[in-house]
Amino acid sequence: MVRQPPPVSQKLVAVVVTYNRLAQLQVTVPRLLAALAEGLDRVIVVDNASTDGTADWLAAQDHPRLIVLRCSVNSGGAGGFEQGMRFAVAQFDPDWILVMDDDARPLVGAVETFQSVDRNAAMAWAAAVYHTDGRICDMNRPTLNPFWHRGMVLRTLTAVLRGQGRDGFHLNAADYAGTDYRPVDSGSFVGLFISRRAINTVGYPDGSLFIYGDDVLYSLGLRQAGGQILFDPAIRFEHDFTTLSVGDQRFRPLWKAYYHFRNLLMVYRLAAGRWFWLVLLLMVVKWVLKVRFYSGERARYLLLIGRAIRDGVMQRTDVAHDRVLKWAAPRWR
């Protein structure tokens, strides 16, 4: 018996951003094409100028509802999401856009679950994201902004002192195991369903951020503008990614540290408001202490921190990627 797609009143388009991860993309694209039967309308792959054979593989795919947007330069994940979402709206006029990286994909039934109810109660919906072995994916846990909720700053500080800082403001295992929708202040661009109302309210992600923090800044901005974001534990995604080395303390390649710290300061400015300068001081101390993880490249790490702090405080995002690569190179100029 051929499975029939559910009745769809919410036009949903998926946007996947990829760069040089063909093996992952070869899992994600078929998974999304299978989800067409669950109520997905189109699959848009934004190829960020990959050089690993991704372009040839995508060109060989002939599914009529798979659309490839090939970029001439790599604009990072942030640039890819901005381009892909703008293209989706211009070409297909969807009610909802589902965004993800190339190493993330919906589990079977996730799209059908989304389509099974009217989702207009929120401007965005966050999925429950798991590792491929079934563990909750910590980096994709939706969050509450502790500076916007009474009592959460103290709870977060207490968690930090216990070495469990993320538990102070992220959703926990009970939220994932439950059935209730949970209001959140931010979600990741892995399994985030973004409505046209959200785009009409706050526009598109800031592509100039290149990588890191674009999803948090976008969702926090949506919440600040009055938009509702809900977490639905029944919408399940998997994220098959490789963690950072040395207990997630050391960036590889090193240039990624610049974007992480710069963009994180912009997140803190939006989240902390008048408390930003105190948060900045605490974070600078924390980041400098991490130099111990960078044996053989400590001077370059500290240089990147200095540049990131300067540009993050100034909210400067016009630094060319080639320049960042030179700062991180063994012999930068």
N, C-alpha and C positions, 0 to 999 in steps of 0.2 A: 504494500500500500504506500503510495507516494504521500509524503507529509505535506500538508497544505499550510501555507503561511497564515498566521492569525490575522483577523481584521485589523487594519492599520489606519488610524486617524492621525497619527503623529509621524510625519515624514522625517526619517532618521538617516543621516549620512555619517559614515565613519571617516576620520582623517588620521592617517598613520604617517609619522615622520621617520625616515630611515637614513642612515649614513654608514656604509661599509659594514653592515651586519647581515649579509645575504642569508646565512644559515638560519638566523632568527626570523627574517622576513619570510622565508619559505615555509615557516610554520604558521606565522600570523596571517598571511594573506589567505591561505585556504580556510583557516578557521573563520575569518570574516566572510568569505564567500559562502561558506556553509550557513552563516547567520542570516543570509538573504532570505532564507526560508522562515526565519523567525521574525521578520519585519524590518530588516535593514534594507535601505533603498539603494545606496551606492557605497563603494569603497574607494576612497581617494588615497593614493600613496604619494607622499611628497618625497622625492629622491633628492637629497641634499648633495648633489654632485658626487655620488659614490664612485669609487674607482676599483671596486672588488668584483665586478661582474654583475652588480645589481641591475644596472641599466639594461644589459642584454637579457637577463632573466625576465625582467618586467616586460620588455618588448615582446617576448615570446608568449606572454599570457594573452589570451584572446577573449576573455570573458567580457561581455558587453557592458557590465556594470562595474568593472574595475577600471578606474581612471588613474593615469599616471601623470604627475606633475613633476617634470624633470627640471631641476634648478641648475643654473650655470655655475654657481658658487655655493659653498657650504656656509649657510647662515645660522648654523646651530639649531638645536631643537626649538628654541624660541622663535627664530626666524621661520622655521619650517611650519610651526603651528599657525603663526600669523598668516603666512602665504596660503596654507591649506584651507584655513577657515574662510579667508576672504574669497578664495576660489569656489569653495562649496556654496557660499551664499550667492555669489554672482551667477553660478552656473545652474544650481539645482534648487535654490530657494527652500531649504529645509526648515522644519520646525525645530529640530534638534540636531546638534553635531556631537558625535562621540569621538573623543580624542585619546590617542595612546601612542607610545613609542613602539619601535619595531620589535622589541623583545617582550611585548605584553599583548595579551589577547583575551577576549571574553571566553569564559567557560561555556560549555554547551548549555543553552537555555537562558543565558544572561540577557540577551537582546529580547527574547520572548517575554521574560519577566518584566523588563522595562516597558514593553509595549502592552502589557496586560492590563495596565491601569492608566487613568488620566494622570499625567505628571505635571499638570499646570499649577499644582500647589507650591512648586518651587521653580526658581529660575535655573537651577543646576542641581544635578544629582550625582553623588559620589558612590562608586562601587566599593565592595569589599575585595581587597586585592591580597592574593596569597602567593607564596613561593610555589614552585612546581611540586614540592614535597608536602604541601598542605599547611605549612606554617604561615601565620599572618605576616605579610610583607611590611616590615616596620617603616620603611621609608615612604610608604604610600598610605599610612594611616591618616585619615582626616583629622583635623585639629580644631580646637577652640582657642581663640586669642585670649590669653590670660588677662590682658590689660582691658578687655571689654566685659569681663565677668567678675562680679564681686567674689572675693575670696580665692580666686584662682592664682593670683600672683604668689601668695604665701604658699599655696599647695605646690606650685611649680618650683619655688625656691627650696622647699622641703625635699622634693623629689631630686633636685639637683644635688643637694647635700648627701643624698643616699646613693648618688651615682646613677639615678634613674630619671634624669631630667625630662626626657620625652614623655614619660608616663604622667607628668603633671598636667599636660594639656592635649594629649592625643587620645583618641578613642581607644578603649581597651578590649580585651578578649570577650568580656561579657556583652559589649555592644555588638561584636561580630556574631556572637552566638545567639543573640536575641532576634526578635522579629519586628521590633518597632523601628520606625523612621527616627533618626536623630538629627536635629539641627546642628550644623557645623559652620565654622567660619572660613575654612579653607580645605581644598582637596587637591590632589595631584592630577597631572595630565596623563594619568593611567586609569582609564575607566571613568572619566568625568563626562557627563552628558550636559551639554551647554545649550540653552534655549536661545531662540532668536530674540526673546525679550531681554535676555542677559546681554546679548550683543548690542541691542538697541539702547541698553542702559549704560554700559561701560565700554563698548567698542570691542576691539580685538586685543589679544595678547601683545605685549611689547616685544617685537622681534629683535630690537637692538640689544636685548639682554644676553643674547647668544645661547648660553645654557645656564641652568640652575635658577630657581626662584621665580621664573616667569609664571608658573601655575599658582604659586602662593600669592604673589602680587596681584594676579588677575582675580582670584577668588576673594581675597581680602577686600580688593577694590569693589567687587560686586556686593559684598556684604555691607561695606561702608555706605554704598549707594542705596541700601535698603532692600537688596535682593536676598531671597531665601535660598539656602543651600541645604539639601537634605541627604543624609546617608541612608542607603537601603542595603542591609546586610544580605538580602536575597539576590542581589545582582553581584555575581562573583566573577572576578578576573584572576588571571595568573600573570606573574611577572618573573621572567626567567633571566635574571641579570647576574653579573659577576660583581661581588662586593669589592670594596677598596681593601688594600693590603694593610698589614699591621693594625688589625682591629678597627678597620674603617678610619684610620687616622692619617693615612698618607695618600695623597692624590697621585694618580698615575694616568696620563702624563702630568707633570708638575704644573703646566699652564692652567689646568682646571681649577687650581686653588684660587687664582685671581678672580675668576668669575664667581666662584662659590662665595668668597668673602665680600666682594663688592656688592653682589646682588643681595646677599643676606643683610647687609647694612640697610639697603633700601627697604627690605621687608621689615626690619626692626623699626625703621623710621615710621612706616605706615602703622605698624601694630602697636608700638609703644607710645606714640604721641609725645607728650611732654617728658616722658621718662627716657626718651631716646638716648640722651647724652650719658646717663648713668649706665644704660645697657651697653653703649659703645665702649665705655671704659672697661667694663667687665669682660666684654668679648675680646678686646684687644689683648688684655692680659692672658686670656685663655688661648688665643691663637698664637701668641708669641711663645708660650710654653710648649706648644706642639712642635717647635723647632727641633726638639730632641728626636723626633721621628725621621728627620731628614738628613741623616749623616751623609756627608759628601756633597750636599747641595743646600746647606743651611743659609748661605749668603743669598742665593737666588730665591729661596723660600721667603726670607725676610724682606727682600726687595719686592716680591709680589704682594706680600701683606701690606707694605707701605703704599704701593700703588693702589691696591684695592681699597684701603681705608680712605685715601685721598679722593678717589673717584666715587666711592660709595657715599661719602659725606656730601660731595658736590652733586650727587646723582648724575654723574657723567657716564653715558653709555655709548659715546661716539668713538671709543678707542678701537682702532682697526685690529682685527684678530691677528694679523701678521705681526703687529707690534707686540701683542701679548706673547706670541711665540718667541720673539726675540728676547723679551725679558726673562723668559723661562729657560732659554738655551744656555748651554755651558759657557758660551762666549757671546753675551748679549752686547748690543751697541745702543 
